[in-house]
Amino acid sequence: MPRYFFHVSDTDGTSFDEEGVVLASDDQARAEAMQAAREMLAEKILKGEIVDGAKFEVIRIDGVVIATIPVRSALRLV
């Protein structure tokens, strides 16, 4: 099973995931990143912060970027 890294970029810069996590597939890594984006979005809303251009970049151990997930995309409006 491959290792994935979840880097977070926002207006303050980029936070690099040095550990990563072993997951079964690219799809599972995308799902994990979306869940993390939802959690980050919820925190920002609870703190009354602006939902800025934060995003998660999911990188497989072989260096392939498998997803870029903007935190805003976790917000679903009807």
N, C-alpha and C positions, 0 to 999 in steps of 0.2 A: 504494500500500500504506500502511495506517495505522501510526501510531506508537503504542506502548503503553508505559505506565509501571508499574513494579512497586514499590509502596510496601510496606515491611515494618514491622509493628507487633509489639511484644513488651512485656514488663514494664518495659523501660527507656524506652518511648515509640515514636515512629514515625520511621522513616528514609525520607525522600522521595527517590524516583528523579527526578533533575532532567533526565537525558539521555533516557531511554527507549530503545526499540529499534523499528525498523521490521520488521514481520512481515506475512505474507500474509493472516492471518485471525484472528478471535477464537479459533477452535479452536487455532491454533498458539500464540497468546499464553497460553491456559490450559495447554497442554502444557508450555510454557517455565516457567511459574510452578510447576507440579507438580514438574518436574525440579529447580528451585531449592529447593523445599520439601524434597525428598529429600536434597539436598546439605546443607542446613542441619540437618536431622534427624540425618544421619550425623555431622556435626561435633559436635553436642551429645552424641551417644552416645559418640563417641570421647573426648571431654573429660570424660565422666562428669557432664555437666550435666543438670539437670532439663529435660524437654521441657515447656515452659510454654505459654502461650497465644499463641505467635507465629503470625502469619498474613501471607500475601501478599494484597495487594489489587491487582488488575489493572485499570488504567484506560486506556481508549482516548483518543486525543488530543481527541476531542470531549466528554470529560468523563464518558462513560458507564462505570460500573463493570461490567465484564463478568464478573468472578469475584472471590470472596473464598475463599482457600485456606488453611485452618488447616494449620500444619506437621504436626500430629499425623495429619492425613488421609493423609500420605505413608507412614505406617507400616502395613504389611499383616501381620496375624497370621492364622494358619490356624485 
